[in-house]
Amino acid sequence: MKNGDKKKLYIVDVDYETWGYDMIIYNHTGSKSYGDDDIPFGKIDFIELAE
């Protein structure tokens, strides 16, 4: 994250909401059926993908 935080999460969806920004919908459980929270792309410094 741009603030220095690191997050390990499971991406459920990438969405554009009425607030006017793109975001990643994610959870920490690995469930593919729902997301717990979101992160706007503007707060992300880089994304590292893992298998």
N, C-alpha and C positions, 0 to 999 in steps of 0.2 A: 504494500500500500504506500501511497505517497507520504503518509505520516510515519513510516518506518515499521508498522505492524506487518506481520506475516500471518496468513490464514491458510489452513488446509481445509478444503471444503469440496463438496460435490455439486457441480453445476447441474441445475435442473432445466433452466431455460434462460434465454437472452431475450429481453423484452424492451419495448419502447412504451413508456406510460404517459399519461396525460400531463405529468409534471414537466415533460419536455426533455427528458434525457434517457439515454440507453442504459440498461442495468443488467446485471447478472442476478438471476434468482437462484438461491443456493440453500443447501442444508448440510448438516454435519453427520447425518445418519446413513447416507447412501441411497435413500429412497428415491425412486424415479417419479413418484406420484405427486410430490408436493415440495414446495420450498418454504423454509422457515423465515428467510430474510432476503434482503437485496443489497447490492453494492452498485452505486453509479460508476460508470466507466471513468468519470472525471476524478475519482478517488484512487484509481488503480495505476500503479507505476509500471508493473509488468506482470505477466501471467506465465507461470512455469507449469507445463502439463506433465503428468505422470501416468504410467500405465496401471 
